[in-house]
Amino acid sequence: MVTTDLTNVPTRDILLDFDRRHNLIITATYATGANWGPRIFGKYVLNNMTFSVYSVLRSGRPYTSPSDLRRINAKRTPAEYNTDLKIAKRFRNFFGASASFYFEVFNLFNNKILNYSYLFRRPTPTNPNLPLQYYEQYGIDDRENGVRYWWDKGRQGPFAVDQSFLIYSNEPRSYHFGMILEF
């Protein structure tokens, strides 16, 4: 029987899995002049420098909890934060060429961003997404049941193997040094 009477049908918005309510991106740069900063032995040691910060703050994405498959995308992943820093010093005459030396820090605060594609796959009646169930019940770092030491057979394996490479989508803090020569 087909009916068009929808008076008793509950309605609610279903968020798409890429929905982010809040996205804040901050970029700040400060460049010093030729005669800026303290003088040491007659030279301005902080002149011709650039300080840059790039930060991203995002609200979590929706996901479906295995504990209630009827409420599609009703829960949210944790918020995501990341900050990068770059400090550069320019020398106008470096062996006859202009050169800049820089130091960069990626993921300055060593924040961990969960891998949405791996951990928050939509559960179904035939594929309940066990890592997501364990994430909701025990969290990440529980040595006995946590997802970080997950074994794909649905229980803790004979060895506690760190699964961080699957759980997190970003890299840990890293440092880069470099030089740019301009001829």
C-alpha distance (Angstrom), angle and dihedral (degrees) to the residues before:
residue distance angle dihedral
M1 . . .
V2 3.79 . .
T3 3.77 119.6 .
T4 3.76 134.2 -174.1
D5 3.80 94.7 -164.6
L6 3.81 104.4 112.9
T7 3.79 98.8 166.9
N8 3.83 94.3 112.7
V9 3.78 97.0 40.1
P10 3.82 111.0 110.2
T11 3.78 114.1 -130.3
R12 3.79 131.7 -159.9
D13 3.75 136.1 152.0
I14 3.79 116.4 -95.0
L15 3.77 111.7 -148.3
L16 3.77 119.2 -140.3
D17 3.80 115.5 -116.8
F18 3.81 92.9 -113.0
D19 3.83 94.4 53.9
R20 3.80 113.2 130.4
R21 3.77 114.3 177.7
H22 3.79 94.9 -167.8
N23 3.79 131.0 34.6
L24 3.78 118.8 170.2
I25 3.80 119.5 -179.9
I26 3.80 119.3 -177.3
T27 3.79 124.5 -172.0
A28 3.79 119.3 178.9
T29 3.80 127.8 174.6
Y30 3.77 131.1 178.5
A31 3.81 121.1 -171.2
T32 3.80 121.6 -167.9
G33 3.79 123.6 -142.2
A34 3.79 130.7 -122.9
N35 3.82 94.8 -90.8
W36 3.81 100.4 37.3
G37 3.79 129.6 127.8
P38 3.79 133.8 12.2
R39 3.78 122.2 -27.8
I40 3.79 117.9 -124.9
F41 3.82 117.1 -176.2
G42 3.80 88.8 -13.2
K43 3.84 95.5 -54.4
Y44 3.78 129.9 107.0
V45 3.80 100.7 -126.5
L46 3.81 96.0 -170.5
N47 3.80 97.1 46.4
N48 3.83 121.7 121.3
M49 3.79 93.5 19.0
T50 3.77 129.8 141.2
F51 3.81 124.8 -154.5
S52 3.82 116.0 -167.3
V53 3.80 132.7 -179.8
Y54 3.79 125.5 -174.0
S55 3.82 118.2 -172.9
V56 3.78 132.3 178.0
L57 3.81 124.0 -167.6
R58 3.79 119.1 -177.8
S59 3.75 135.2 174.9
G60 3.79 116.8 -123.1
R61 3.78 125.4 -88.5
P62 3.81 123.6 -114.6
Y63 3.79 121.0 -101.8
T64 3.79 138.1 174.2
S65 3.78 115.8 -110.5
P66 3.82 116.8 -134.0
S67 3.80 87.7 -137.1
D68 3.82 91.4 66.7
L69 3.82 114.4 23.3
R70 3.80 91.9 174.2
R71 3.82 92.3 67.4
I72 3.79 100.1 70.7
N73 3.82 113.9 -156.7
A74 3.81 92.2 -11.4
K75 3.83 96.1 138.5
R76 3.80 130.0 62.2
T77 3.77 131.9 -136.7
P78 3.81 117.7 -127.2
A79 3.80 118.6 -78.4
E80 3.81 117.4 -93.2
Y81 3.80 126.7 -129.8
N82 3.78 131.9 179.7
T83 3.81 134.3 167.0
D84 3.81 129.1 -173.2
L85 3.80 125.4 -168.7
K86 3.81 131.2 -161.3
I87 3.81 129.3 -175.4
A88 3.80 118.9 -174.2
K89 3.80 133.4 -178.7
R90 3.79 121.3 -162.6
F91 3.79 124.9 -151.5
R92 3.80 113.9 -165.4
N93 3.81 95.1 -159.6
F94 3.79 111.4 33.7
F95 3.81 104.6 158.7
G96 3.79 90.2 -36.4
A97 3.81 97.3 -44.0
S98 3.77 136.3 82.3
A99 3.81 111.7 -105.5
S100 3.78 137.6 -177.8
F101 3.78 123.8 -161.4
Y102 3.77 117.1 -160.9
F103 3.77 141.5 -174.2
E104 3.82 119.6 -158.5
V105 3.77 131.5 -172.1
F106 3.79 116.4 -163.9
N107 3.83 116.9 -160.5
L108 3.80 90.7 11.8
F109 3.83 95.4 -170.6
N110 3.82 93.6 39.5
N111 3.81 93.0 -121.3
K112 3.78 118.3 179.2
I113 3.80 119.1 -135.5
L114 3.78 115.2 -161.6
N115 3.80 117.9 -122.9
Y116 3.79 102.7 -113.1
S117 3.82 95.1 -167.8
Y118 3.80 93.0 54.4
L119 3.78 105.9 34.2
F120 3.81 104.0 30.6
R121 3.81 101.9 43.5
R122 3.77 110.1 148.3
P123 3.81 109.6 -94.0
T124 3.80 119.5 -134.2
P125 3.81 132.0 -169.7
T126 3.82 89.3 -98.9
N127 3.83 96.5 40.1
P128 3.81 109.2 35.8
N129 3.85 94.8 -179.6
L130 3.80 98.1 -123.7
P131 3.82 95.5 -163.4
L132 3.81 88.9 59.5
Q133 3.81 91.1 49.7
Y134 3.79 90.7 52.0
Y135 3.81 90.8 45.1
E136 3.81 90.8 55.6
Q137 3.81 94.1 44.5
Y138 3.80 103.3 38.8
G139 3.79 109.1 11.1
I140 3.78 126.7 -135.1
D141 3.80 109.1 -60.2
D142 3.81 103.9 39.9
R143 3.85 102.4 130.4
E144 3.82 93.7 -148.3
N145 3.81 103.6 40.0
G146 3.80 108.1 1.9
V147 3.78 122.1 125.0
R148 3.81 92.9 -123.0
Y149 3.81 90.2 69.6
W150 3.80 93.8 35.9
W151 3.75 123.0 150.4
D152 3.80 114.8 -155.9
K153 3.82 94.2 -126.7
G154 3.81 91.7 77.8
R155 3.79 97.8 -99.9
Q156 3.78 140.5 59.6
G157 3.77 109.0 -67.6
P158 3.78 128.7 -135.6
F159 3.83 88.6 -90.3
A160 3.79 128.3 41.0
V161 3.80 99.8 -125.8
D162 3.78 116.6 -174.6
Q163 3.82 108.2 -120.5
S164 3.83 96.0 -171.9
F165 3.80 90.9 123.1
L166 3.83 88.4 64.5
I167 3.79 99.7 37.3
Y168 3.80 100.4 49.2
S169 3.79 124.7 57.6
N170 3.80 97.2 -164.7
E171 3.78 132.6 64.1
P172 3.79 123.9 -110.3
R173 3.78 120.1 -105.2
S174 3.80 112.4 -57.0
Y175 3.79 135.2 -176.4
H176 3.79 127.3 -144.3
F177 3.78 129.7 -171.1
G178 3.76 121.1 -169.2
M179 3.75 149.6 158.4
I180 3.80 131.3 -140.5
L181 3.80 119.2 -159.3
E182 3.80 120.8 -161.6
F183 3.80 117.2 -163.1
